[in-house]
Amino acid sequence: MTILEKNSNLNEELLVVNEHEVIQKVSDEEEFEMDMHNIENYDKVIQADPNNADAYYNRGNAYYELEIYGRAIKDFSKAIQLGHNNSAAVYVSRASAYGELGECTIALTDCAMAIQLDPSYVHAYDAFGWTYGEQGQYQKAIDSYTQAIQLD
């Protein structure tokens, strides 16, 4: 193989890597635009019906995806206050947002509340495991993940 052939192959590999990066960037931008569009739609629903717990929960999820955790927590809290029909899921979502902010103690409290509401809710044990792991409490993390696996 000549030096030119080596460079040619190298350029093709770089091109493939760059195309992947471009595709990933476009995908991220599309997801961002979709999440922003969803937030706008949920804003309209909430404006029309301020007691719509689902709209708050779904808007909170959109904020979470955008890594706007403070707003996500606010919306999850409102969904809980309004009596969302799957409060265990909302508590776990809020726990995840608190965990992303490093508020592990609050996250653990929300995980415990989710399990109190629904002892078979696998995602609550998974969130417990992640949060314990973030705190360096690895045995508790393993125990929580084990419970999640047994329930699943």
C-alpha positions in Angstrom: 0.0 0.0 0.0 1.4 3.4 -1.0 1.5 6.5 1.2 -1.2 8.0 -1.0 -3.4 4.9 -0.5 -2.9 5.1 3.2 -3.9 8.8 3.2 -6.8 8.0 1.0 -8.1 5.4 3.4 -7.4 7.7 6.4 -9.4 10.5 4.7 -12.3 8.1 4.1 -12.3 7.0 7.7 -12.2 10.6 8.8 -15.1 11.4 6.5 -17.1 8.6 8.0 -16.4 9.9 11.5 -17.3 13.4 10.4 -20.6 12.3 8.7 -21.5 10.4 12.0 -20.8 13.6 14.0 -23.0 15.6 11.5 -25.8 13.1 11.7 -25.6 13.1 15.6 -25.6 17.0 15.6 -28.7 17.1 13.3 -30.4 14.4 15.4 -29.7 16.5 18.6 -31.0 19.6 17.0 -34.1 17.8 15.8 -34.7 16.4 19.3 -34.2 19.9 20.8 -36.7 21.4 18.4 -39.2 18.6 19.1 -38.9 19.1 22.8 -39.3 22.9 22.5 -42.4 22.3 20.3 -43.8 19.9 22.9 -43.2 22.5 25.7 -45.1 25.1 23.7 -48.0 22.7 23.2 -48.1 21.8 26.8 -48.0 25.5 27.7 -51.2 25.9 25.6 -52.9 22.9 27.3 -52.0 24.2 30.8 -53.2 27.7 29.9 -56.5 26.2 28.8 -56.7 23.8 31.8 -54.4 24.7 34.7 -55.5 21.5 36.5 -54.3 19.1 33.9 -51.7 17.0 35.8 -50.7 15.1 32.6 -49.7 18.3 30.8 -47.5 19.3 33.8 -46.0 15.8 33.9 -45.3 15.7 30.2 -43.9 19.2 30.0 -41.7 18.2 33.0 -40.4 15.3 30.9 -39.7 17.6 28.0 -37.8 20.0 30.3 -35.9 17.0 31.7 -34.8 15.9 28.2 -33.5 19.5 27.6 -31.6 19.2 31.0 -33.6 22.1 32.4 -34.0 20.3 35.7 -35.3 23.1 37.9 -38.3 23.6 35.6 -38.8 19.9 35.3 -38.9 19.6 39.1 -41.5 22.4 39.3 -43.7 20.7 36.8 -43.4 17.3 38.4 -44.3 18.9 41.7 -47.3 20.5 40.2 -48.4 17.2 38.7 -48.1 15.5 42.1 -50.0 18.3 43.8 -52.8 17.9 41.2 -53.0 14.2 41.9 -51.5 12.7 38.8 -53.0 9.2 38.2 -49.5 7.6 38.2 -47.9 9.5 41.0 -45.2 6.8 41.5 -43.9 7.6 38.0 -44.0 11.3 38.7 -42.0 10.9 41.9 -39.4 8.8 40.1 -39.1 11.5 37.4 -38.7 14.2 40.0 -36.1 12.0 41.8 -34.2 11.7 38.6 -34.2 15.5 38.1 -33.1 16.1 41.7 -30.4 13.4 41.2 -29.1 15.3 38.1 -28.7 18.4 40.3 -26.8 16.4 42.9 -29.7 16.6 45.4 -29.4 12.9 46.2 -31.1 13.1 49.7 -34.2 14.6 48.1 -34.0 12.1 45.3 -34.0 9.2 47.7 -37.0 10.6 49.5 -38.9 10.7 46.2 -37.9 7.2 45.4 -39.1 6.0 48.8 -42.4 7.8 48.2 -42.8 6.1 44.8 -42.3 2.7 46.4 -44.7 3.5 49.1 -47.3 4.4 46.4 -46.5 1.3 44.3 -44.2 -1.3 45.8 -43.9 -3.1 42.4 -42.8 0.0 40.4 -39.5 -1.2 39.0 -38.3 2.2 38.0 -38.3 3.4 41.6 -35.8 0.7 42.6 -33.7 1.5 39.5 -33.7 5.2 40.5 -32.8 4.2 44.1 -29.9 2.2 42.7 -28.6 5.1 40.5 -28.9 7.6 43.4 -27.2 5.3 45.9 -24.4 4.8 43.3 -24.0 8.5 42.9 -23.5 8.7 46.7 -20.9 5.9 46.7 -23.3 3.6 48.6 -22.6 0.7 46.3 -24.0 -2.1 48.4 -27.3 -0.2 48.7 -27.2 0.4 44.9 -26.6 -3.3 44.2 -29.5 -4.2 46.5 -31.8 -1.7 44.8 -30.9 -2.9 41.3 -31.3 -6.5 42.5 -34.9 -5.7 43.7 -35.6 -4.1 40.3 -34.4 -7.2 38.4 -36.5 -9.5 40.6 -39.6 -7.4 40.0 -39.0 -7.1 36.2 
